[in-house]
Amino acid sequence: MAGRNGNIFKPSRYISAHAARLISSQNGIGYTSDKAANLSCQEARQIGFFPLLNVSGMITTVVRKELLRLFLTSILLLFFRNFTIHAQTIQSNDLNKQLIEGKIIFSDIQDGSVQGIEATFLLHISPAKLWQIITDYKNYVKNFDNVKKVSVLDENKNGATVELWIPTIIKTFHYTVYRKYEIPMRKLSWNRISGDFETNNGSWEILEIEDKNACLVKYRSFVEVGGFIGNAFKGLTKPESIKRITHMVNKLKNMFER
């Protein structure tokens, strides 16, 4: 294949006019065939011609188009996955009547082999205020009185490593979790790192509604005590979780709703 100045085209140095024109039209870069043909491979990499073009020149047009389609599809999926919760606003007429009346809707959920519980409820607290409450570790014991003690081992914009002491009818559980700020103001999840409990994972998901001073909340919890105590009191895990979540929600309402 002829390159510029009539020399034999060397894939290691220059891009063919046909390939440059094809990729330019697919990517919307706006290079003319003459200009694109004179790009060095280094320049081409900088403006994004590679890696869609194999430097050996052996990848066919069909394969390049398919790679481009898969690449763009992946980017779109990642975009919508990360912003679905952020963009979602629940219309008032879509809210369950029980939620409007202030009730908590409990559902059984599962994460692999671990049974969990999901609580859906309406709070007359703005999403920003609720986020502040659930990440305020200095006042955590005050806001969530089912927690005896909290110690923050590390915190940054992405999350916090937190040590907790939780009193129950069985014993006071002591464990460490990482609380990940997945989507600021919208979703926080946690996973057990060490200590008591075989499993202690869950999340807060905050959904906007038309009333900007209120929000719909989905609280998920997966707990396995494990060991002898876990086997002995296995039947109490779900009732105890429902009791504790109900108390937590009522406390939030009493303290922060107006």
Backbone hydrogen bonds in HBPLUS format (Angstrom, degrees):
<---DONOR---> <-ACCEPTOR-->    atom                        ^
c    i                          cat <-CA-CA->   ^        H-A-AA   ^      H-
h    n   atom  resd res      DA  || num        DHA   H-A  angle D-A-AA Bond
n    s   type  num  typ     dist DA aas  dist angle  dist       angle   num
A0009-PHE N   A0001-MET O   2.37 MM   8  5.08 157.6  1.42 172.3 171.0     1
A0003-GLY N   A0007-ASN O   2.55 MM   4  5.24 173.4  1.55 164.6 167.0     2
A0007-ASN N   A0004-ARG O   3.46 MM   3  6.17 172.9  2.46 118.9 119.5     3
A0013-ARG N   A0010-LYS O   2.84 MM   3  5.58 164.2  1.87 125.7 131.0     4
A0014-TYR N   A0010-LYS O   3.12 MM   4  6.21 162.2  2.15 164.4 168.2     5
A0041-CYS N   A0013-ARG O   2.88 MM  28  5.45 133.5  2.10 130.7 136.7     6
A0020-ALA N   A0016-SER O   2.86 MM   4  6.00 165.2  1.89 154.4 159.4     7
A0021-ARG N   A0017-ALA O   2.82 MM   4  5.86 156.6  1.88 145.2 152.0     8
A0022-LEU N   A0018-HIS O   2.92 MM   4  6.10 157.5  1.97 148.7 154.7     9
A0023-ILE N   A0019-ALA O   2.97 MM   4  6.14 175.0  1.97 154.8 156.1    10
A0024-SER N   A0020-ALA O   2.81 MM   4  5.77 153.2  1.89 142.4 151.3    11
A0025-SER N   A0021-ARG O   3.01 MM   4  6.13 154.3  2.08 141.3 147.2    12
A0026-GLN N   A0022-LEU O   3.01 MM   4  6.27 149.4  2.11 144.8 153.8    13
A0027-ASN N   A0023-ILE O   2.87 MM   4  5.98 159.3  1.91 152.6 157.4    14
A0028-GLY N   A0024-SER O   2.91 MM   4  5.74 120.4  2.28 135.9 149.4    15
A0029-ILE N   A0024-SER O   3.10 MM   5  5.08 141.4  2.25 138.7 145.6    16
A0036-ALA N   A0032-THR O   2.78 MM   4  5.88 164.3  1.80 156.4 161.9    17
A0037-ALA N   A0033-SER O   2.84 MM   4  5.82 148.9  1.94 140.9 149.1    18
A0038-ASN N   A0035-LYS O   3.22 MM   3  5.42 138.5  2.41  99.2 110.0    19
A0039-LEU N   A0036-ALA O   3.15 MM   3  5.35 166.3  2.17 110.0 112.9    20
A0044-ALA N   A0040-SER O   2.88 MM   4  6.13 155.6  1.94 150.1 158.0    21
A0045-ARG N   A0041-CYS O   2.91 MM   4  6.14 154.9  1.97 148.1 153.4    22
A0046-GLN N   A0042-GLN O   3.22 MM   4  6.48 154.6  2.29 142.8 149.0    23
A0047-ILE N   A0043-GLU O   3.15 MM   4  6.53 145.3  2.28 148.5 156.9    24
A0049-PHE N   A0044-ALA O   2.88 MM   5  5.11 155.6  1.94 149.7 146.1    25
A0048-GLY N   A0045-ARG O   3.23 MM   3  5.17 154.5  2.30  99.0 106.6    26
A0057-GLY N   A0054-ASN O   2.83 MM   3  5.51 164.1  1.85 124.1 129.7    27
A0064-ARG N   A0060-THR O   3.02 MM   4  6.32 160.6  2.06 152.5 158.1    28
A0065-LYS N   A0061-THR O   2.96 MM   4  6.17 158.4  2.01 149.6 155.1    29
A0066-GLU N   A0062-VAL O   3.00 MM   4  6.23 155.0  2.07 146.2 153.0    30
A0067-LEU N   A0063-VAL O   2.92 MM   4  6.15 159.4  1.96 152.5 157.8    31
A0068-LEU N   A0064-ARG O   2.98 MM   4  6.17 158.8  2.03 147.1 153.0    32
A0069-ARG N   A0065-LYS O   2.93 MM   4  6.17 156.5  1.98 145.9 152.2    33
A0070-LEU N   A0066-GLU O   2.96 MM   4  6.19 164.2  1.98 152.3 155.8    34
A0071-PHE N   A0067-LEU O   2.90 MM   4  6.05 156.7  1.95 147.7 154.7    35
A0072-LEU N   A0068-LEU O   2.95 MM   4  6.17 168.8  1.96 155.7 157.5    36
A0073-THR N   A0069-ARG O   2.94 MM   4  6.07 155.9  2.00 147.4 154.7    37
A0074-SER N   A0070-LEU O   3.00 MM   4  6.16 156.6  2.05 145.9 151.4    38
A0075-ILE N   A0071-PHE O   3.11 MM   4  6.43 157.8  2.16 149.1 154.7    39
A0076-LEU N   A0072-LEU O   3.03 MM   4  6.27 161.5  2.06 149.3 153.8    40
A0077-LEU N   A0073-THR O   2.97 MM   4  6.20 158.3  2.02 150.6 156.4    41
A0078-LEU N   A0074-SER O   3.03 MM   4  6.26 160.8  2.07 150.6 155.2    42
A0079-PHE N   A0075-ILE O   2.99 MM   4  6.20 155.9  2.05 147.6 154.6    43
A0080-PHE N   A0076-LEU O   3.00 MM   4  6.25 170.6  2.01 156.7 157.3    44
A0081-ARG N   A0077-LEU O   2.95 MM   4  5.99 150.8  2.03 144.4 153.2    45
A0082-ASN N   A0078-LEU O   3.10 MM   4  6.19 156.6  2.16 146.1 150.8    46
A0083-PHE N   A0079-PHE O   3.20 MM   4  6.36 135.8  2.41 142.0 153.5    47
A0084-THR N   A0080-PHE O   2.98 MM   4  5.56 120.2  2.35 143.2 149.6    48
A0087-ALA N   A0083-PHE O   2.98 MM   4  5.99 151.9  2.06 147.7 153.3    49
A0088-GLN N   A0084-THR O   3.14 MM   4  6.12 126.2  2.45 140.7 153.7    50
A0088-GLN N   A0085-ILE O   3.28 MM   3  5.25 142.7  2.43  96.9 107.3    51
A0090-ILE N   A0208-GLU O   2.71 MM 118  6.07 170.2  1.72 149.4 147.2    52
A0094-ASP N   A0091-GLN O   2.94 MM   3  5.36 156.3  1.99 113.1 120.9    53
A0095-LEU N   A0092-SER O   3.18 MM   3  5.50 160.5  2.22 109.2 115.1    54
A0099-LEU N   A0096-ASN O   2.99 MM   3  5.24 121.7  2.35 101.4 116.0    55
A0100-ILE N   A0096-ASN O   3.10 MM   4  6.51 158.7  2.15 154.7 160.4    56
A0101-GLU N   A0097-LYS O   3.02 MM   4  6.27 144.4  2.15 142.9 152.7    57
A0103-LYS N   A0098-GLN O   2.90 MM   5  5.37 157.1  1.96 160.3 152.7    58
A0102-GLY N   A0099-LEU O   2.90 MM   3  5.08 156.5  1.95 106.1 113.2    59
A0105-ILE N   A0120-THR O   2.96 MM  15  5.12 170.7  1.97 153.1 153.4    60
A0120-THR N   A0105-ILE O   2.89 MM  15  5.12 159.7  1.93 142.4 149.2    61
A0107-SER N   A0118-GLU O   2.83 MM  11  5.10 146.6  1.94 145.9 155.1    62
A0118-GLU N   A0107-SER O   2.82 MM  11  5.10 162.2  1.85 153.0 157.8    63
A0109-ILE N   A0116-GLY O   3.10 MM   7  4.98 174.4  2.10 119.4 120.9    64
A0116-GLY N   A0109-ILE O   2.73 MM   7  4.98 160.8  1.77 150.1 143.5    65
A0111-ASP N   A0114-VAL O   2.90 MM   3  5.22 164.9  1.92 154.8 159.3    66
A0114-VAL N   A0111-ASP O   3.15 MM   3  5.22 161.1  2.19 123.3 121.9    67
A0117-ILE N   A0221-SER O   2.96 MM 104  5.53 155.3  2.03 152.1 159.7    68
A0221-SER N   A0117-ILE O   3.00 MM 104  5.53 153.4  2.07 154.8 163.3    69
A0119-ALA N   A0219-TYR O   2.81 MM 100  5.12 165.1  1.83 151.8 156.6    70
A0219-TYR N   A0119-ALA O   2.83 MM 100  5.12 171.4  1.84 155.3 156.5    71
A0121-PHE N   A0217-VAL O   3.00 MM  96  5.42 156.2  2.06 147.2 154.8    72
A0217-VAL N   A0121-PHE O   2.84 MM  96  5.42 170.7  1.85 168.1 171.1    73
A0123-LEU N   A0215-CYS O   2.99 MM  92  5.56 173.2  2.00 167.9 170.0    74
A0215-CYS N   A0123-LEU O   2.89 MM  92  5.56 153.3  1.96 158.9 166.3    75
A0129-LYS N   A0126-SER O   3.08 MM   3  5.21 116.9  2.50 100.1 115.2    76
A0130-LEU N   A0126-SER O   2.98 MM   4  6.28 164.3  2.01 161.8 166.0    77
A0131-TRP N   A0127-PRO O   2.99 MM   4  6.15 160.0  2.03 147.5 153.1    78
A0132-GLN N   A0128-ALA O   3.07 MM   4  6.28 153.7  2.14 141.2 148.3    79
A0133-ILE N   A0129-LYS O   3.00 MM   4  6.30 151.0  2.09 147.0 154.8    80
A0134-ILE N   A0130-LEU O   3.02 MM   4  6.32 163.0  2.04 158.9 161.3    81
A0135-THR N   A0131-TRP O   3.18 MM   4  6.26 125.0  2.49 141.1 153.5    82
A0136-ASP N   A0133-ILE O   3.37 MM   3  5.23 166.6  2.39 101.8 105.1    83
A0140-TYR N   A0137-TYR O   3.43 MM   3  4.66 167.3  2.44  91.3  94.1    84
A0143-ASN N   A0139-ASN O   2.89 MM   4  6.13 157.6  1.94 156.1 162.7    85
A0144-PHE N   A0140-TYR O   2.73 MM   4  5.74 151.3  1.81 151.6 159.7    86
A0147-VAL N   A0144-PHE O   2.98 MM   3  5.88 154.8  2.05 127.0 130.8    87
A0148-LYS N   A0165-TRP O   2.81 MM  17  5.40 148.7  1.91 159.0 166.5    88
A0165-TRP N   A0149-LYS O   3.01 MM  16  5.13 143.3  2.15 151.2 148.6    89
A0151-SER N   A0163-GLU O   2.86 MM  12  4.99 152.9  1.93 148.2 152.2    90
A0163-GLU N   A0151-SER O   2.77 MM  12  4.99 170.7  1.78 152.4 155.8    91
A0153-LEU N   A0161-THR O   2.84 MM   8  5.45 148.5  1.94 153.6 162.8    92
A0154-ASP N   A0161-THR O   3.39 MM   7  5.13 151.7  2.48 136.6 136.4    93
A0161-THR N   A0154-ASP O   2.74 MM   7  5.13 155.8  1.79 144.8 153.1    94
A0156-ASN N   A0159-GLY O   2.92 MM   3  5.61 163.4  1.95 167.2 172.8    95
A0159-GLY N   A0156-ASN O   3.27 MM   3  5.61 145.7  2.40 107.6 116.2    96
A0181-TYR N   A0158-ASN O   2.83 MM  23  5.32 164.3  1.85 133.1 137.1    97
A0160-ALA N   A0179-ARG O   2.84 MM  19  5.16 149.7  1.93 137.5 147.5    98
A0179-ARG N   A0160-ALA O   2.72 MM  19  5.16 171.5  1.72 165.1 163.5    99
A0162-VAL N   A0177-VAL O   2.87 MM  15  5.50 160.0  1.91 163.9 169.0   100
A0177-VAL N   A0162-VAL O   2.89 MM  15  5.50 162.7  1.92 160.8 163.7   101
A0164-LEU N   A0175-TYR O   2.87 MM  11  5.66 169.5  1.88 172.5 176.1   102
A0175-TYR N   A0164-LEU O   3.11 MM  11  5.66 157.0  2.16 152.0 159.2   103
A0166-ILE N   A0173-PHE O   2.75 MM   7  5.02 159.9  1.79 148.0 154.4   104
A0173-PHE N   A0166-ILE O   2.74 MM   7  5.02 153.6  1.80 150.0 142.1   105
A0168-THR N   A0171-LYS O   3.00 MM   3  5.34 135.3  2.20 121.5 135.1   106
A0196-ASP N   A0174-HIS O   2.88 MM  22  5.61 167.5  1.89 149.9 146.4   107
A0176-THR N   A0194-SER O   2.93 MM  18  5.31 164.4  1.95 144.4 144.9   108
A0193-ILE N   A0176-THR O   2.71 MM  17  5.46 171.8  1.72 154.2 151.2   109
A0194-SER N   A0176-THR O   3.37 MM  18  5.31 157.5  2.43 131.0 135.4   110
A0178-TYR N   A0191-ASN O   2.90 MM  13  5.47 158.0  1.95 150.6 154.7   111
A0191-ASN N   A0178-TYR O   3.07 MM  13  5.47 144.9  2.20 136.6 146.7   112
A0180-LYS N   A0189-SER O   2.66 MM   9  5.26 141.6  1.80 155.1 166.0   113
A0189-SER N   A0180-LYS O   2.99 MM   9  5.26 160.0  2.03 148.6 153.4   114
A0183-ILE N   A0187-LYS O   3.12 MM   4  4.91 169.1  2.14 133.5 136.6   115
A0186-ARG N   A0183-ILE O   2.74 MM   3  5.24 154.4  1.81 144.7 148.3   116
A0187-LYS N   A0183-ILE O   2.80 MM   4  4.91 164.9  1.82 141.6 144.6   117
A0206-ILE N   A0186-ARG O   2.71 MM  20  4.80 174.2  1.72 154.2 156.0   118
A0188-LEU N   A0204-TRP O   2.96 MM  16  5.17 159.2  2.00 147.2 153.9   119
A0204-TRP N   A0188-LEU O   2.69 MM  16  5.17 158.2  1.74 157.5 165.1   120
A0190-TRP N   A0202-GLY O   2.89 MM  12  5.46 158.5  1.94 144.1 145.3   121
A0202-GLY N   A0190-TRP O   3.12 MM  12  5.46 148.7  2.22 145.8 143.7   122
A0198-GLU N   A0224-GLU O   2.68 MM  26  5.29 144.5  1.80 145.6 156.9   123
A0199-THR N   A0224-GLU O   3.05 MM  25  4.75 159.0  2.09 134.5 135.0   124
A0224-GLU N   A0199-THR O   2.90 MM  25  4.75 159.1  1.95 132.6 132.9   125
A0201-ASN N   A0222-PHE O   2.97 MM  21  5.14 156.2  2.03 146.8 152.6   126
A0222-PHE N   A0201-ASN O   2.76 MM  21  5.14 160.6  1.80 161.1 155.9   127
A0203-SER N   A0220-ARG O   2.96 MM  17  5.18 150.2  2.05 131.4 135.8   128
A0220-ARG N   A0203-SER O   2.95 MM  17  5.18 165.5  1.97 149.5 154.4   129
A0205-GLU N   A0218-LYS O   2.94 MM  13  5.08 141.6  2.09 139.8 150.7   130
A0218-LYS N   A0205-GLU O   2.92 MM  13  5.08 159.9  1.96 147.9 154.2   131
A0207-LEU N   A0216-LEU O   2.75 MM   9  5.02 172.8  1.76 167.5 166.6   132
A0216-LEU N   A0207-LEU O   2.93 MM   9  5.02 163.0  1.96 152.5 153.9   133
A0214-ALA N   A0211-ASP O   3.08 MM   3  5.52 145.3  2.21 122.7 121.8   134
A0230-GLY N   A0226-GLY O   3.02 MM   4  4.37 140.8  2.17 131.8 128.3   135
A0231-ASN N   A0227-GLY O   3.11 MM   4  6.38 156.3  2.17 148.3 154.0   136
A0232-ALA N   A0228-PHE O   2.95 MM   4  6.13 155.9  2.01 149.2 156.4   137
A0233-PHE N   A0229-ILE O   2.97 MM   4  6.10 149.6  2.07 150.2 157.0   138
A0236-LEU N   A0233-PHE O   2.97 MM   3  5.45 155.2  2.03 114.5 122.5   139
A0237-THR N   A0234-LYS O   3.30 MM   3  5.64 163.3  2.33 111.2 115.9   140
A0240-GLU N   A0236-LEU O   2.91 MM   4  5.81 157.3  1.96 149.2 156.5   141
A0241-SER N   A0237-THR O   2.93 MM   4  6.07 150.5  2.02 143.4 151.9   142
A0242-ILE N   A0238-LYS O   2.96 MM   4  6.23 163.4  1.99 160.7 164.3   143
A0243-LYS N   A0239-PRO O   2.97 MM   4  6.13 158.8  2.01 146.0 152.2   144
A0244-ARG N   A0240-GLU O   2.95 MM   4  6.12 161.9  1.98 149.6 154.0   145
A0245-ILE N   A0241-SER O   2.89 MM   4  6.04 162.7  1.92 153.5 158.2   146
A0246-THR N   A0242-ILE O   2.97 MM   4  6.03 163.2  2.00 147.2 152.2   147
A0247-HIS N   A0243-LYS O   3.06 MM   4  6.26 158.9  2.10 144.7 150.5   148
A0248-MET N   A0244-ARG O   2.94 MM   4  6.14 156.2  2.00 144.3 151.1   149
A0249-VAL N   A0245-ILE O   2.91 MM   4  6.16 164.9  1.94 157.8 160.3   150
A0250-ASN N   A0246-THR O   3.03 MM   4  6.19 167.9  2.05 151.4 154.9   151
A0251-LYS N   A0247-HIS O   2.95 MM   4  6.08 150.8  2.03 145.5 153.9   152
A0252-LEU N   A0248-MET O   3.02 MM   4  6.31 156.4  2.08 148.5 154.4   153
A0253-LYS N   A0249-VAL O   2.99 MM   4  6.27 158.7  2.03 151.4 157.3   154
A0254-ASN N   A0250-ASN O   2.93 MM   4  6.11 163.9  1.95 148.8 153.0   155
A0255-MET N   A0251-LYS O   2.97 MM   4  6.07 150.5  2.06 147.2 154.8   156
A0256-PHE N   A0252-LEU O   2.94 MM   4  5.81 161.5  1.98 150.2 154.6   157
A0257-GLU N   A0253-LYS O   3.13 MM   4  5.03 151.5  2.21 124.6 131.6   158
